[in-house]
Amino acid sequence: MEKVFSAPGADELGTLPVSEVFSMSGMDFLTGVRDGVYPIPPIAGPMRMRLVEVEEGRAVFASDPDEHLLNPIGTVHGGYAMTVLDSCMGCAIHTTLLPGEAYITVEAKVNMVRPILPHTGIIRATGTLIHRGRTTATAEGKLMSESGKLLAHGTTTCSIMPAPKS
């Protein structure tokens, strides 16, 4: 599997001005993030995740969990799986945005199926659009191990709205 941190611009964490992000389509923005044209959102640093695939209605993140994500019982904290799934599901919806549109997660549910351990290796989180309406969208996500085992899965509902002006 590909190295998570080897993408062009992989070390460049940051954000763009809101007006710039929402002046382009969701696909254009996310393609730019994937390709290193735009900075990687700061949350990607501590989560050790990168957007590696994007197409309309689908977004895939790769991540490499390690010891800094452990909970007191020695497994990767469940909030990590939730964060990575929220990212892939939200970005699947983001791919459908027109210039001037924004979204926000209003509900998410995640089921943990297997423990994630530091030696699990690189995981892949795939978000897929289920439905896109005028004001709401839903997506589902799967978090898979390098060996192809399901680690967690989830669903999300997002509200679609006009983008903020600044």
HELIX and SHEET records of a PDB file:
HELIX    1   1 VAL A   18  VAL A   21  1                                   4    
HELIX    2   2 GLY A   26  ARG A   34  1                                   9    
HELIX    3   3 ALA A   44  MET A   47  1                                   4    
HELIX    4   4 GLU A   67  LEU A   69  5                                   3    
HELIX    5   5 GLY A   78  HIS A   94  1                                  17    
HELIX    6   6 PRO A  118  THR A  120  5                                   3    
SHEET    1   A 6 MET A  49  GLU A  55  0                                        
SHEET    2   A 6 ARG A  58  SER A  63 -1                                        
SHEET    3   A 6 ILE A 123  ARG A 132 -1                                        
SHEET    4   A 6 THR A 136  MET A 144 -1                                        
SHEET    5   A 6 LEU A 150  PRO A 162 -1                                        
SHEET    6   A 6 GLU A 101  MET A 112 -1                                        
END                                                                             
